[in-house]
């Protein structure tokens, strides 16, 4: 039986795409392997959001070739979409972009049979949503479901619209059908994700993101719904009020921020101000008391002054995030920001990143402390030391003795240990 191993970089959308491609290989008679093991086929699902993501993608390809020089190596995803012809000669059998992933097995076997190399990269500018189904989620008790693809925001720093294409949304009926399959397979939590989730439905002529969320909420067996990254402009009073009526919705919201400085936000071509962001955050906090707000912060944008960097630090503290993902600016060829004057040195960017990371750790620890003494339903996933580790609805890692993977249980949260909450199981 031939074997296949996957290595996935980047976002939750990539995780979904990898799972969908893996299931195609398994259906075709392949056996799954860990990426560090010997395999007949290696698939690297790549990322180009940052220079680091691109570098790691190429390192994974080289690692696969070194592990088994006779293996067939496939590069998929955003780096494949961006650099297909240039990368094909590095030992790849198939390069497949952000379309045609439903044909991955067929294309690979065709390339092997003809002893050729194939670059299956089509334009993603005006294409329909590519329907990729999953029926399980490898290694998880939560299942990620992609309901949206593409972005048309063209922020100054971002290459994603160029490699992912325009907005495409998955029809509500198909979302409900996949949610039902996942619930029947035993996944009590579904994570709804997309490249620009807030744009869901704009191409469908009627359905909205709220319609998609409600459709999943009506599926028997779905006990928790978690949302992927949202733009603050979507968190209107009406939207937040509707969210609050869905009991399965997890009180954890990832609001994309990037900067707390209005002048930097304008240069980034983000479509909100710091005040508008704060208003969206406060609406969510009012409707979901104790909710966790998480975000992305991009520091060291071209021309960012000490004052603007300080504004972002102060703003993050004011919002009170539960978690911050910090990224130093990485110039992406072809974007407006890469051509801007005022490019900062790596040392300055790293210094500002470290200040934000330190603040993020402080805020995260404070948020964990706010949950001590509360009772939360924890979805346990990984068994460890006479117990298990799982996530609260707020997406905080929790350990409880006596728990086991796959279990949802009420837990009394007693104290914080490192980056985890420690609790004890309560009677059902």
N, C-alpha and C positions, 0 to 999 in steps of 0.2 A: 504494500500500500504506500503510495507517495505521501510525503509529509510537507507541511507548510507552516511557516512561522511569520508572525506579524510584529512590526515595531511601529508604534504610533506616536507622533509628536503633535504638540499644539492643542487645539481646542476640543471641546466636547463634540462638535460636529465631526471632526476627524475620528474620534472614538466611535461614533455611530457608523461612519462610512467603513471603518476597518471591520467592525463587527458584521456589517452586511456583506462585505467581500469575503470574510472568513467563512460565513455560513454558505456562500456559494462554493467555496473550495470543499467544504465538508460534504455538501450535497453531491459533489462530483467525485467523491470517493477518496479525498485526501484526509490525512490525519493531522490534527493540530500539534504543534510543538512550541516550546518556549523559544524565544529568539536567541538565547545563548546556547541552544542545543543545535546539533547537526540536523539539517533539514534539506529536502530536495528543492524547495522553493522558499525564498525570503521575500516578504513584501514590506517595504518601508513607506508608510503613509506620512508625507512630509509637511513641513511648515516653513513659511517665509515671512511671518509677521515681524520678526527681528532677525538681525544678522546671526544671533546665537542659534535661533531655530533652524536657519538655513545650514549653518555649520554642523549642527548635530545631525541633521538629515543626511548630509554627505558622509559624516563619520559612520552612521549606521549602515549605509550602503557599503562602505569599505570594509567594515567589520563583518558583514555577511559574506562578502567575497573572500575574505581571509579565512573565515571559519570553514567554508566549503567552496573551494575554487570551482568545483563542477556544478554547483547549484545554479538554478535559474533565479535571477534577482529582478524584482519588479519595483519600480519607483512610482508611487501614486501621489495624488494631492497637489498642493499649491506650488511646491518647487518644480514638480513635473510639468504643471501647467505653464510655468514661467520660463523654464530652461530646457525643454524636452530635447531638442536636436543637439544642444551642446553637451548634454549629460549622457545621451545614449551610448557613446563610445567608451564610457568608463567601465564597461563590463555588464551593462544592463541588458536583459533580454526584452523587457517591455517597460515603456514609460507611458503611464496612463494618467490623464489630467483629472479635472473635476467634472467630467461627463464620462459616459461609457463604462462606469465602474461595474455596472451590471453585466458587462461582457468580459470581465477580467480573466476568468478561467478560459473561456473560448479564445480570447486573443493570445494568452500565454501559450496555450497548447498549439495554436496555429503557428506562432513564431518558432516554437521548438520543432514542430513537424517540418517546417520549411527551412530550418536552420538559418533564420534571419532575425533581425532585431526590429521591433515595431514601436513607433511613436504614435500612440493613439490619443492625440491631444486635439480636440476640436475647440472652436470658438465658444465662449460661454456668455457672449453678449446678449443674444436673443434666443434663448432655449427654454423649454418647459422644465418644470421640476422633475428631476430624475428620481423615479420611484425606486427606492431601495428598502427592502423589508428586513426586519430582524424578528426573531422569535424568542431570543434569550440574550443574556448579557454576561459574557464570560467573566467569572471571578467576582461578580457583584450581586448584591441583593437589591440594588437599584438599577433601573434600566433607563438609559438615555434614548430619547426619541427625537429625531430631527424632523421638524415640521416646516422649516423655512431655509432657503438657500439664497446667497447673494446679497449684495449691498449696493446702493446708489448714492451714498452720502459723500464719497470722495473727500474725506478729511485730508488735510494737507500732508499728513505723515504716513498715510495708510495705503498699502499696496493691494489690500484685499479686494476691492472692487475690480481690479484689473485681472486677478487670477480666479476669482469666484463668480464674476459676472453680475448681472442684474438680479433684481428681486424675483424669486419664485417661491410660491407657497404650496404646501401640500393640502389637498382638499380635506375638509373636516371629516367627511365620511371615512376616508382612508386613515386618518388619525385615530378615529374611534375604533376602527377594526384592528389596528396594530396594538393599541392600548389593551384591547380585549385579549389578544393573543398573549401579550406579556403578562397580564393579570392571571390568565389561565396557567401560564408557565410558572407562576409563583412569585412574581415581582410585585410587592405591595407599593413600591414608590416608582413613579415615572417622572423623569426630568425632561421638560420640554425645552428644546434648544434650537438655535438657528444662527446663521452668520449675523443677521440683524433682526432679531426676534421681534422687535417693536414694529417692524414693517410688515409683519405677517398679514396676509389678506389683501394688501393693496392691489395685487394683480388679479384677485379673484372676483372682484366686482360685487362684493356683498359681505362675505364672511370676514370676521375680525379676529384678533388674537383672543378676545374674550369668548368668542364662539368656540374656538379650539380648546380653550381651557375647560369650558363647560362640558364639551363633548367628552373629554377624558374623565371629568368628575362624575359623569353618569355611568361609567363602566363599573360593573360589580367587581370587587376585589382590589380596585385601586384605592388604597388608603391614604396615600400621600402624593401630592403633586408639587413639584419644585420647578421654578422658572429659571431659565438661563438669563443671560445678560439683557438688561432693559436700558433704554435711553430714558433719562429723567423726564423728557417731554411727554412720554406716554403715561406717566403716573399722575394723570389729572384726578380731580376730586371724584368725578363720575367713575373712572376706571378703578380707582382704589376702593371706592364704596362697593363696586361689583365684586372685586376680589374678596372683600371681607365677608361676602355671603357664601363663599365656597369653603366648607369646613375642612376639606382635604388639603387646602393650600398651605404649604410650609411657610412659616413667618421668617423667611430669609430671602432677601432681595439684593441682587447684584446690579447696582446702578452705575453704569459706566460714567466716570468723571473725567479723567485724564489730567485736569488742572483745576486748582481753586482760584486762579487768577483770570479775571475777565479779559485782560489784554492778551494773555497767552491763548485762551480759548478762542478769541477772534482770529489770531494768527493760525491756529490749528484748524479753523473753519468748523468748529463745533457749533451746534445750533441751539445753544442755551447759555445763560449767564450763571455765575455762581449763586446769585439770589434765587434764580429759577430752580437750580439744582437743590438748594437747601429747602425750598418750599416743597418739592417733590419728596424729599427725604422726611420732612416733618409730617406730611400727609400719611405716609406709610407708617411712621412711628406712632401717630395718633390712632390709626385704625387697627394696627397690630402692636399693641403695647409690648415692649420687650423684644421686638423683632430684631434680627441681625441684618445690618446693612453692610454689604461688602462692595468693593470697588477696584478699579484699575487706576493707577496713577502713572503718567508718563512724565518723567522729569528730564531736565536738560534740553528742552526743546530749543531750536535755534533762536538766539536773541534773549533767552530767559535771563532776567537780571536777578541779583540777590534779593531784591525786594519782591519780585514775582515768585521766586522760590519760597520766600518766607510767607507770602500770602497763601500758597498752597498748603504749607505745613499748618498754619493757623486754621485754615478752612477744614482740613481733615480732622483736626482736634474738635472743632465746633460741631461738625456732623456727628462725630462719635462712632466711627466705623467699628464693626466687629472683626473685620479682616481687610487688609489692603494688599493688592498685588502691585508691586512697584517695578517699573521698567525704565531703565535709562534710554533716552532717545537713540534710535538706531536708524541712520539714513537709509532709505530704500530707494534704489535707483528707479527713476521714472516718476517719483512723487514730487509734488511742489516743495515739500520741506527739504528735500535733498538738495534743491537748488538755492535755498535761502541763504542769505548772508548771516553772519553771527553764529556760525557753528561752534559749539563749545568743545573744549578738550575732554578727552576720556576721563581725566582726573577730576575735573569739575563735575561731570555727570555722575561719576561714581560717588563722589562726596555727597552730592545731593540725594542720590539714591539711598545711601547708608543712613542719612538723617531721616528719610521717610520710612525706611524699613524699621529703624529703632522706634519711631513713633507708632508704626503699625503694630509692633510687638507689644508696646505699652497698652495701646487701645484694646488689642485682642485679649490681653490678660485681664484688663478691667472688665471687658464684656463677659468673659468666663465667670468672673467673680459675681456678676449680677445674677447668674443662674444658680449659684449655690443656695441651697435651701428650697429650691423649687422641685416639683415633680414633672418629669418630661417623658414622653413616649420615645424610646430609643429603638432605632432599627439597627440591630446588631449584624455585623458582617464577618469580621475576622476573629477567630478564636485564639486566645492567648492566655497562658498561665492561669488555668482553672477558671477562666471567664471568657469574655469576648469584648471586642471593641466595636462601637457603632456610632451612629450620628443622631443627635437630637434633631427635632424639626428645624432648629436654627442653624444646623450644619456645624455643630460643635462636637468634636471627637470625645467619646465617653467610654470609660471602662467600668464594667460591673462584674464582680465574681459570680460564678454560677450561671452566667448568661451563655447562650450558644448562637452561632452564626445562623442567620435567617429568621431569627426571633424578633418580634416587636414586643417590647415590654415596658411597663411603667417603672421608672427609676427615680428614686430619691437621690438627688445630687448633693453630695456631702462636702466635697472640697475639690480644689484644683491641685493637680500634680503636674508640673511642667506645662505642657500645652494641652493637657487632657483634663476633663472632669472625671471624678471618681464618684461612683454612686452604688446604690444597692437596689436589688430587685424588690419590687413590692408585690404582694399577692394580686392575682388577677381579679 
